[in-house]
């Protein structure tokens, strides 16, 4: 009798109790909480690290986890040379898992109730000056279909403060009356954001003179998508990142530029122009105003620098 390879036996073994509990939590996070796929994938990686460590400790059930177990795990993570933000995120995921299991009756107690995560360092958003934003966008000039698409994408990102995933997920129907755009953010929450005149002009040019040609190349594939690639497919997050990266290189910007840079610049420039922080919160789709208030610290730093340099008695 030929024995099955060990890998095949491993592949067909029934899931352990811990694996079933983790799967239940991830299904809850994705289906009921409707978290983004990237968020659920991050949770899956965090919990794989956690359950592998539990296995090394000989723990086969999450009901056997006690506060001392979690303290030991937190210490273990701290010894791996991870950034405080990474440790905080990983422990936060573990805490959510145990809370879910206790609420669902899959464990008797919430062992992570008192688990404390390390304080994350304050990381202020990185914005670029308005002149740099203009230079970035102006690199996408010309009448060819790729330039028209790239300019429309860059203008929209800066005009709305959209996350790059929100921008590439847009359908044509999400541009409402050419005046506003309907963005779908985290947890499938929708918000309406106005389009400025520059973004409207760029979108009009793209929709009339470029998108039909790109759509024909796709032969109906991704027909609803607003932003299309050169083969007629929906532009991906990676494609959008490359578009921005190449525009920054052409503009010869010295500061690092990423897709989130335009979102940060959108918020910072609005607040510098006198916009109310609550309005900016709504435009960005932040659940908490505390997140938006980080941008006020950025503008305060800018004011302080200008004051120090310009006032005769500041130094």
C-alpha positions, 0 to 999 in steps of 0.5 A: 500500500502506497502511503500518501505524502505528509503534505497531502495528509496535512492538506486534508486534515480537519481544521483544529478548534483554534482554526475554526474559531479564527475562521469564524471571526474572520468571516464575521469581520468580512461579512457582518462588519463588512471590513475591507478585504485588505483589512481582513487579510491583515487580521488573518496575518496577525492571527496566523502569527498569534496561533502559531505562537500558541501552538509553540506553547502547546495551547490547542484551544483559545479557551485555555488562553489566560491573561498571563498567556497574552502578557507573554505573547505581548512580551514575545512580540516586543522582543522581535524588534517590531515597531510599536505601531505593528505590535499595537495593531497585532495585539489589537487584532488578538483583543478583538478575536477574544472579545468576539469569541466570548460574545459568541459563547465560543469561550467562557471568558474574554482573556484579553479584556485587560490586554494593553497595547503599546502607545503608538507614536504620533505620526503626523500626516505628510502633505506637500505644498500647493505648488508641488500639487500643481506641478504634479498634476501638470505633468499629466498634460497632452491629448493622448488617452493615457494623459487624459486619464492620468490627469483626471485621476490626479485631479479627482484624488486632490479635489476629493481627498479620496483614498486611492482604493475609493478612487479606483473603485468608482463607477461612472455612475458614481459621478453625480451630475458632474458636480459631486462624486459618491465615494464608498469608504471603509465598511461600505459607508458612502459619502458625497464629496463636491468636485472642484472646477479643475477636476470637473474639467479633467473628468469631462475631457477624459470621459468624452475623449479618452474613456470610450477608446479605453472601453473599446479595448476591453470589449465590455470588460469592467464596463462600469468602471470610471478609470480604465487601464490601457487594455480596458480593465479597471485601474488597480491600486497598484496602477494608480500608485505607479501613475502618481509615482511617475508624475512625481518623478516627472515633476522632480519633487524631492519629498516622498509622494504616495497615493495618500499624499494627495489625501493628506494635502487635500485635508491640510490645504482645506484647513489652512484655507479656513475649513471647519474640522468637522466638515473636513472630517465628513469629506475624508470619511473619518469615523472620529474627529480625533483622526482629522484633528491630526491635520490641525497639528500639521497646520499649527506646526506650519504657522509656528515655523512661519512665525519663528522665521518672520517675527522680529522677536520670535528668536 
